Amino acid sequence: MARFHPLRVAAVDRLTDDSVAVTLEVPPALREEYRYTPGQHLAVRLDVDDTEVRRTYSICSPVLGPEAPAELRVGVRLVEGGEFSTFAHKELAAGDILHVMTPAGRFVLEPAPGYYAAVVGGSGITPVLAIAGTLLAQTADARFCLIRSDRTAASTMFLEEVADLKDRYPERFQLVTVLSREEQQAGLGSGRLDEQRLTGLLPALLPVETVTGWFLCGPYGLVQGAERALRGLGVNRHRIHEEIFHVDGGAAPAPVAATAVHSRVTAKLDGRSGTWPAQDGESLLETVLRNRADAPYACKGGVCGTCRAFLVSGEVRMDRNFALEAEETEAGFVLACQSHATTDEVELDFDR
């Protein structure tokens, strides 16, 4: 069960004009709880004007040994109007305390021999940096191709860390960089990595059909375009893993209007169950939160997957889903923050 703990900030390092890396110290007593799989993320809690704000940031540091981590590092890009990202850029300093949830997320790779590839945009590099760094360090029979898209060279996060991978593993790590708003002296021309461009580019870079696993991370448009390109090139959906960092309001399907269903919601959480009436229009997560403040969530936008739960019985309508893969929804998992009851009785299990 995910839990929040206070962690001390060890460092705040500026990466670009609009991004920083935050390093957190993990005390010995909590290190097992913060053991993570490369690609997972942390939810950070902040109180702003008596309102609790939660934001999710991916761990960028690789797993280099069997020991539980003494430190965790995340990348934070400044978002216009973003409460936590603004705080992190302007106020957060070494020595401060942040309340941080234990690692979560299923956009992960357990190191294993094979040929892996990623298409990332902007801050989507963050979890992939941990995935690639861990894989190359732990598995001598693995290769990784990173195709990254950024606006300009100056806005590119973790330049030094990616360059270090290229220097350390020159035979097993391939880097392809595309800048959307700036010409490069060498390499690919500028422009966005959309479906059409990726359909022509990917087969020229690597043997698409032999790639063991594809990892797509970044804005909604880039991830969806990359998925369509891969499926058009014959890649099985089971080899494609996605994590969306930003959803433009006009790019994603709009939520379905809520209908009034007077349901009772039963939820199992941390070994305890309860049943409560749902109020008109509220999500299952909102129903549970009114009665169990420890219900897991972070973004409430259907992106992070922190509120994932198993639908034991009943039926629900899920407005949006940018976190669960098809196999998970087919198995019966839902996002509680996006789900509304459509039957009189609904039962969820957050512990599965």
Stockholm file with secondary structure:
# STOCKHOLM 1.0

chainA/1-352         MARFHPLRVAAVDRLTDDSVAVTLEVPPALREEYRYTPGQHLAVRLDVDDTEVRRTYSICSPVLGPEAPAELRVGVRLVEGGEFSTFAHKELAAGDILHVMTPAGRFVLEPAPGYYAAVVGGSGITPVLAIAGTLLAQTADARFCLIRSDRTAASTMFLEEVADLKDRYPERFQLVTVLSREEQQAGLGSGRLDEQRLTGLLPALLPVETVTGWFLCGPYGLVQGAERALRGLGVNRHRIHEEIFHVDGGAAPAPVAATAVHSRVTAKLDGRSGTWPAQDGESLLETVLRNRADAPYACKGGVCGTCRAFLVSGEVRMDRNFALEAEETEAGFVLACQSHATTDEVELDFDR
#=GR chainA/1-352 SS CCCEEEEEEEEEEEEETTEEEEEEECCGGGTTTTCCCTTCEEEEEEEETTEEEEEEEEBCSCCCSSSCCSEEEEEEECCTTCHHHHHHHHTCCTTCEEEEECCBCSCCCCCCSEEEEEEEEGGGHHHHHHHHHHHHHHCTTEEEEEEEEESCGGGCTTHHHHHHHHHHCTTTEEEEEEESSSCCSSSSCSSCCCHHHHHHHHHHHSCGGGCSEEEEEEEHHHHHHHHHHHHHTTCCGGGEEEEEEECCTTTSCCCCCCCCCCCEEEEEETTEEEEEECCTTCCHHHHHHTTCTTCCCSCSSSSSCTTEEEEEESCEEESCCSSCCHHHHHHTEEEGGGEEECSSEEEEETTC
#=GC SS_cons         CCCEEEEEEEEEEEEETTEEEEEEECCGGGTTTTCCCTTCEEEEEEEETTEEEEEEEEBCSCCCSSSCCSEEEEEEECCTTCHHHHHHHHTCCTTCEEEEECCBCSCCCCCCSEEEEEEEEGGGHHHHHHHHHHHHHHCTTEEEEEEEEESCGGGCTTHHHHHHHHHHCTTTEEEEEEESSSCCSSSSCSSCCCHHHHHHHHHHHSCGGGCSEEEEEEEHHHHHHHHHHHHHTTCCGGGEEEEEEECCTTTSCCCCCCCCCCCEEEEEETTEEEEEECCTTCCHHHHHHTTCTTCCCSCSSSSSCTTEEEEEESCEEESCCSSCCHHHHHHTEEEGGGEEECSSEEEEETTC
//
